[in-house]
Amino acid sequence: AIGAMALGTETIAPVDMIVGPGNAFVAEAKRQLFGRVGIDLFAGPTETLVIADDSVDGELCAADLLGQAEHGPNSPAVLLTNSEKLARETMAEVERQLAILPTGDVAGAAWRDYGQVIVCDSEAEMVRVADEIASEHVQVMTREPNYFLENMTNYGALFLGPETNVAYGDKVIGTNHTLPTKKAARYTGGLWVGKFLKTCTFQRVTPEASVVIGEYCSRLCALEGFMGHKEQADIRLRRYGGQNTGR
């Protein structure tokens, strides 16, 4: 389907851009077609980071970690907390829930290979670590979730408070869910209207300005050894500035 949209068929005109989430096969198809068409971003496996303090319990944290780990065996699921007690409760709860989760084989593999529990000394350290991880999804379940909203800079989407969760964003809430993975949140956000816009520039100068600019351009081109470029400037110096540039 992605190839048909990019290359065109008898009934589908080729498109200029392909966007939207998908599995590993969708990501690979978009990767191979990038350049022929534009794409939103290169997306890796789903990632979730749960930031929590002792205002919530291990059962809730474990459910939110495993709910995203079931996306695939290579989906990172990380708990970041300033409570050692919550960290230990969550690890125990993960094992309990895995035993009864119908998708426990997939979620268990992800947790075994990509799961982490990180204990920090303070909320400020939690922010620093979270920004280093730059996760696709960040779920904040603390007494003051707005602290993380105001101080974090690297994430795909934030889910603030224990009342919400990443599954709501996946299925119902309606916010964009084509989001950066693999630390790409350090330099980009998710799909937005700007992806469907492009900037086009133009230049126009007066004869007088052409002479001023041309003198600088000619010297720079000579220093770089671009003599064809230099002549583009020199011909205008001769025509608009009456200068003798040697040709």
C-alpha positions as a Markdown table, in Angstrom:
| # | Residue | x | y | z |
|---|---|---|---|---|
| 1 | Ala | 0.0 | 0.0 | 0.0 |
| 2 | Ile | 2.8 | 2.4 | 0.9 |
| 3 | Gly | 4.6 | 1.6 | -2.4 |
| 4 | Ala | 1.5 | 2.1 | -4.4 |
| 5 | Met | 0.9 | 5.5 | -2.9 |
| 6 | Ala | 4.5 | 6.6 | -3.4 |
| 7 | Leu | 5.0 | 5.2 | -6.9 |
| 8 | Gly | 1.4 | 5.4 | -8.2 |
| 9 | Thr | -0.8 | 2.9 | -9.9 |
| 10 | Glu | -3.4 | 3.0 | -12.7 |
| 11 | Thr | -5.9 | 4.4 | -10.2 |
| 12 | Ile | -3.7 | 6.2 | -7.6 |
| 13 | Ala | -1.7 | 9.3 | -8.5 |
| 14 | Pro | 1.8 | 9.3 | -6.8 |
| 15 | Val | 1.7 | 11.3 | -3.6 |
| 16 | Asp | 4.4 | 13.7 | -2.3 |
| 17 | Met | 4.4 | 12.7 | 1.3 |
| 18 | Ile | 3.5 | 9.6 | 3.4 |
| 19 | Val | 2.8 | 10.0 | 7.1 |
| 20 | Gly | 1.4 | 8.0 | 10.0 |
| 21 | Pro | 2.3 | 5.3 | 12.5 |
| 22 | Gly | 2.8 | 1.7 | 11.8 |
| 23 | Asn | 4.7 | -1.5 | 12.6 |
| 24 | Ala | 8.3 | -2.4 | 11.7 |
| 25 | Phe | 7.2 | -3.2 | 8.1 |
| 26 | Val | 5.6 | 0.2 | 7.7 |
| 27 | Ala | 8.7 | 1.9 | 9.0 |
| 28 | Glu | 10.9 | -0.1 | 6.6 |
| 29 | Ala | 8.7 | 0.8 | 3.6 |
| 30 | Lys | 8.9 | 4.5 | 4.5 |
| 31 | Arg | 12.7 | 4.3 | 5.0 |
| 32 | Gln | 13.2 | 2.8 | 1.5 |
| 33 | Leu | 10.9 | 5.3 | -0.1 |
| 34 | Phe | 12.3 | 8.4 | 1.7 |
| 35 | Gly | 13.7 | 10.7 | -0.9 |
| 36 | Arg | 11.3 | 9.7 | -3.6 |
| 37 | Val | 8.6 | 11.0 | -1.2 |
| 38 | Gly | 8.7 | 12.9 | 2.0 |
| 39 | Ile | 7.9 | 11.1 | 5.3 |
| 40 | Asp | 7.1 | 12.3 | 8.8 |
| 41 | Leu | 9.9 | 10.6 | 10.7 |
| 42 | Phe | 11.8 | 7.4 | 11.1 |
| 43 | Ala | 9.9 | 5.6 | 13.9 |
| 44 | Gly | 11.4 | 2.8 | 16.0 |
| 45 | Pro | 9.6 | 0.5 | 18.5 |
| 46 | Thr | 7.2 | 2.1 | 20.9 |
| 47 | Glu | 8.8 | 3.6 | 24.0 |
| 48 | Thr | 7.2 | 4.4 | 27.4 |
| 49 | Leu | 8.7 | 6.2 | 30.4 |
| 50 | Val | 6.7 | 6.3 | 33.6 |
| 51 | Ile | 7.7 | 9.0 | 36.1 |
| 52 | Ala | 6.2 | 8.4 | 39.5 |
| 53 | Asp | 6.5 | 9.1 | 43.2 |
| 54 | Asp | 5.0 | 7.5 | 46.2 |
| 55 | Ser | 1.6 | 9.2 | 45.6 |
| 56 | Val | 0.8 | 6.2 | 43.4 |
| 57 | Asp | 1.3 | 2.4 | 43.9 |
| 58 | Gly | 3.2 | -0.3 | 42.2 |
| 59 | Glu | 0.1 | -1.9 | 40.7 |
| 60 | Leu | -0.7 | 1.2 | 38.6 |
| 61 | Cys | 2.9 | 1.7 | 37.5 |
| 62 | Ala | 3.3 | -2.0 | 36.5 |
| 63 | Ala | 0.0 | -1.9 | 34.5 |
| 64 | Asp | 1.2 | 1.1 | 32.6 |
| 65 | Leu | 4.6 | -0.3 | 31.9 |
| 66 | Leu | 3.3 | -3.6 | 30.7 |
| 67 | Gly | 0.5 | -2.1 | 28.7 |
| 68 | Gln | 3.1 | -0.5 | 26.4 |
| 69 | Ala | 5.6 | -3.3 | 26.6 |
| 70 | Glu | 3.1 | -5.6 | 24.9 |
| 71 | His | 3.6 | -3.6 | 21.7 |
| 72 | Gly | 6.6 | -5.8 | 20.9 |
| 73 | Pro | 9.6 | -7.6 | 22.4 |
| 74 | Asn | 11.9 | -4.6 | 21.7 |
| 75 | Ser | 9.7 | -1.9 | 23.3 |
| 76 | Pro | 11.5 | -0.1 | 26.1 |
| 77 | Ala | 9.5 | 0.4 | 29.3 |
| 78 | Val | 11.2 | 2.4 | 32.0 |
| 79 | Leu | 10.1 | 3.5 | 35.5 |
| 80 | Leu | 11.8 | 6.7 | 36.9 |
| 81 | Thr | 11.1 | 7.3 | 40.5 |
| 82 | Asn | 12.4 | 9.0 | 43.7 |
| 83 | Ser | 10.9 | 6.3 | 45.9 |
| 84 | Glu | 12.8 | 3.1 | 46.4 |
| 85 | Lys | 9.7 | 1.6 | 48.0 |
| 86 | Leu | 7.7 | 2.2 | 44.8 |
| 87 | Ala | 10.5 | 0.8 | 42.7 |
| 88 | Arg | 10.5 | -2.5 | 44.6 |
| 89 | Glu | 6.7 | -2.7 | 44.6 |
| 90 | Thr | 6.5 | -2.1 | 40.9 |
| 91 | Met | 9.1 | -4.8 | 40.1 |
| 92 | Ala | 7.1 | -7.3 | 42.2 |
| 93 | Glu | 3.9 | -6.2 | 40.5 |
| 94 | Val | 5.3 | -6.6 | 37.1 |
| 95 | Glu | 6.1 | -10.2 | 37.8 |
| 96 | Arg | 2.6 | -10.8 | 39.2 |
| 97 | Gln | 0.9 | -9.2 | 36.3 |
| 98 | Leu | 3.0 | -10.9 | 33.7 |
| 99 | Ala | 1.8 | -14.2 | 35.0 |
| 100 | Ile | -1.8 | -13.4 | 34.2 |
| 101 | Leu | -1.5 | -11.0 | 31.2 |
| 102 | Pro | -2.6 | -12.7 | 28.0 |
| 103 | Thr | 0.2 | -11.0 | 26.1 |
| 104 | Gly | 2.7 | -11.7 | 28.8 |
| 105 | Asp | 5.1 | -13.5 | 26.5 |
| 106 | Val | 5.6 | -10.4 | 24.4 |
| 107 | Ala | 5.5 | -7.9 | 27.3 |
| 108 | Gly | 7.8 | -10.2 | 29.4 |
| 109 | Ala | 10.4 | -10.3 | 26.6 |
| 110 | Ala | 10.3 | -6.5 | 26.3 |
| 111 | Trp | 10.6 | -6.1 | 30.1 |
| 112 | Arg | 13.4 | -8.6 | 30.4 |
| 113 | Asp | 15.5 | -7.1 | 27.6 |
| 114 | Tyr | 14.5 | -3.4 | 27.7 |
| 115 | Gly | 12.8 | -2.8 | 31.0 |
| 116 | Gln | 14.5 | -0.5 | 33.6 |
| 117 | Val | 13.8 | 0.9 | 37.0 |
| 118 | Ile | 15.8 | 4.0 | 37.9 |
| 119 | Val | 15.7 | 5.6 | 41.4 |
| 120 | Cys | 16.6 | 9.2 | 41.6 |
| 121 | Asp | 17.3 | 11.5 | 44.6 |
| 122 | Ser | 15.0 | 14.3 | 43.6 |
| 123 | Glu | 12.5 | 15.6 | 41.1 |
| 124 | Ala | 15.2 | 17.7 | 39.5 |
| 125 | Glu | 17.3 | 14.6 | 38.9 |
| 126 | Met | 14.3 | 12.9 | 37.5 |
| 127 | Val | 13.9 | 15.7 | 34.9 |
| 128 | Arg | 17.6 | 15.5 | 33.9 |
| 129 | Val | 17.4 | 11.7 | 33.4 |
| 130 | Ala | 14.1 | 11.9 | 31.6 |
| 131 | Asp | 15.5 | 14.5 | 29.2 |
| 132 | Glu | 18.5 | 12.2 | 28.6 |
| 133 | Ile | 16.2 | 9.3 | 27.8 |
| 134 | Ala | 14.0 | 11.5 | 25.5 |
| 135 | Ser | 11.2 | 8.9 | 25.4 |
| 136 | Glu | 8.4 | 8.8 | 22.9 |
| 137 | His | 5.7 | 8.6 | 25.7 |
| 138 | Val | 6.2 | 10.0 | 29.2 |
| 139 | Gln | 3.6 | 9.3 | 31.8 |
| 140 | Val | 3.9 | 11.5 | 34.9 |
| 141 | Met | 2.2 | 10.3 | 38.1 |
| 142 | Thr | 3.4 | 12.6 | 40.8 |
| 143 | Arg | 2.0 | 15.0 | 43.3 |
| 144 | Glu | 3.0 | 17.9 | 41.1 |
| 145 | Pro | 2.9 | 16.7 | 37.5 |
| 146 | Asn | 3.1 | 20.3 | 36.2 |
| 147 | Tyr | 6.6 | 20.5 | 37.5 |
| 148 | Phe | 7.6 | 18.1 | 34.8 |
| 149 | Leu | 5.5 | 19.9 | 32.2 |
| 150 | Glu | 7.3 | 23.1 | 33.0 |
| 151 | Asn | 10.8 | 21.7 | 33.1 |
| 152 | Met | 11.1 | 18.8 | 30.7 |
| 153 | Thr | 12.1 | 19.5 | 27.1 |
| 154 | Asn | 12.8 | 16.1 | 25.4 |
| 155 | Tyr | 9.7 | 13.9 | 24.9 |
| 156 | Gly | 7.2 | 13.0 | 22.3 |
| 157 | Ala | 4.1 | 13.3 | 24.4 |
| 158 | Leu | 3.4 | 13.9 | 28.1 |
| 159 | Phe | 0.5 | 12.3 | 30.0 |
| 160 | Leu | 0.0 | 14.2 | 33.2 |
| 161 | Gly | -1.6 | 12.7 | 36.3 |
| 162 | Pro | -2.6 | 9.1 | 37.2 |
| 163 | Glu | -6.0 | 9.7 | 35.6 |
| 164 | Thr | -4.6 | 9.4 | 32.1 |
| 165 | Asn | -2.2 | 7.0 | 30.4 |
| 166 | Val | -0.5 | 6.2 | 27.1 |
| 167 | Ala | -3.3 | 3.8 | 26.0 |
| 168 | Tyr | -5.8 | 6.7 | 26.1 |
| 169 | Gly | -3.5 | 8.6 | 23.8 |
| 170 | Asp | -3.1 | 5.5 | 21.5 |
| 171 | Lys | -6.8 | 4.9 | 21.1 |
| 172 | Val | -9.1 | 7.6 | 22.2 |
| 173 | Ile | -7.9 | 11.1 | 23.3 |
| 174 | Gly | -7.1 | 12.2 | 19.8 |
| 175 | Thr | -3.8 | 14.0 | 20.2 |
| 176 | Asn | -1.2 | 13.2 | 17.6 |
| 177 | His | 0.5 | 9.9 | 18.1 |
| 178 | Thr | 3.1 | 9.9 | 15.3 |
| 179 | Leu | 5.9 | 10.7 | 17.7 |
| 180 | Pro | 9.8 | 10.6 | 17.8 |
| 181 | Thr | 11.6 | 7.5 | 19.1 |
| 182 | Lys | 15.2 | 6.5 | 19.6 |
| 183 | Lys | 16.0 | 9.8 | 21.4 |
| 184 | Ala | 14.9 | 11.9 | 18.4 |
| 185 | Ala | 12.8 | 13.9 | 20.8 |
| 186 | Arg | 16.1 | 15.8 | 21.6 |
| 187 | Tyr | 15.7 | 17.7 | 18.3 |
| 188 | Thr | 12.2 | 17.2 | 16.9 |
| 189 | Gly | 8.6 | 16.7 | 17.9 |
| 190 | Gly | 5.8 | 14.6 | 16.4 |
| 191 | Leu | 3.9 | 15.0 | 13.2 |
| 192 | Trp | 2.3 | 18.5 | 13.0 |
| 193 | Val | 0.8 | 20.8 | 10.3 |
| 194 | Gly | 4.3 | 22.2 | 9.5 |
| 195 | Lys | 5.2 | 18.8 | 7.9 |
| 196 | Phe | 2.7 | 19.6 | 5.2 |
| 197 | Leu | 4.1 | 23.1 | 4.5 |
| 198 | Lys | 7.3 | 24.1 | 2.8 |
| 199 | Thr | 9.3 | 27.3 | 2.6 |
| 200 | Cys | 10.2 | 28.8 | -0.7 |
| 201 | Thr | 12.6 | 31.8 | -0.9 |
| 202 | Phe | 13.4 | 34.3 | -3.6 |
| 203 | Gln | 16.0 | 37.0 | -4.1 |
| 204 | Arg | 16.0 | 40.3 | -6.0 |
| 205 | Val | 18.6 | 43.1 | -5.8 |
| 206 | Thr | 19.0 | 46.5 | -7.4 |
| 207 | Pro | 21.8 | 47.3 | -9.9 |
| 208 | Glu | 23.6 | 49.3 | -7.2 |
| 209 | Ala | 23.3 | 46.4 | -4.6 |
| 210 | Ser | 24.5 | 43.9 | -7.2 |
| 211 | Val | 27.8 | 45.8 | -7.5 |
| 212 | Val | 28.3 | 46.0 | -3.7 |
| 213 | Ile | 27.5 | 42.3 | -3.2 |
| 214 | Gly | 29.4 | 41.3 | -6.4 |
| 215 | Glu | 32.7 | 42.7 | -5.1 |
| 216 | Tyr | 32.5 | 40.6 | -1.9 |
| 217 | Cys | 31.3 | 37.6 | -3.9 |
| 218 | Ser | 34.1 | 37.8 | -6.4 |
| 219 | Arg | 36.8 | 37.9 | -3.8 |
| 220 | Leu | 35.3 | 35.0 | -1.8 |
| 221 | Cys | 34.9 | 32.9 | -4.9 |
| 222 | Ala | 38.6 | 33.6 | -5.9 |
| 223 | Leu | 39.8 | 32.5 | -2.4 |
| 224 | Glu | 37.8 | 29.3 | -2.8 |
| 225 | Gly | 38.9 | 28.6 | -6.3 |
| 226 | Phe | 35.4 | 28.7 | -7.8 |
| 227 | Met | 36.2 | 30.6 | -10.9 |
| 228 | Gly | 32.9 | 30.0 | -12.6 |
| 229 | His | 31.2 | 31.4 | -9.5 |
| 230 | Lys | 33.6 | 34.4 | -9.6 |
| 231 | Glu | 32.6 | 35.1 | -13.2 |
| 232 | Gln | 29.0 | 35.2 | -12.2 |
| 233 | Ala | 29.8 | 38.1 | -10.0 |
| 234 | Asp | 32.4 | 39.7 | -12.3 |
| 235 | Ile | 30.1 | 39.9 | -15.3 |
| 236 | Arg | 27.7 | 42.0 | -13.2 |
| 237 | Leu | 30.4 | 44.2 | -11.9 |
| 238 | Arg | 31.3 | 45.0 | -15.5 |
| 239 | Arg | 27.7 | 45.5 | -16.6 |
| 240 | Tyr | 26.3 | 47.3 | -13.6 |
| 241 | Gly | 29.4 | 48.9 | -12.1 |
| 242 | Gly | 31.5 | 49.6 | -15.1 |
| 243 | Gln | 34.4 | 47.8 | -13.6 |
| 244 | Asn | 37.2 | 46.1 | -15.5 |
| 245 | Thr | 37.4 | 42.6 | -14.1 |
| 246 | Gly | 39.7 | 41.2 | -16.7 |
| 247 | Arg | 37.5 | 39.4 | -19.2 |
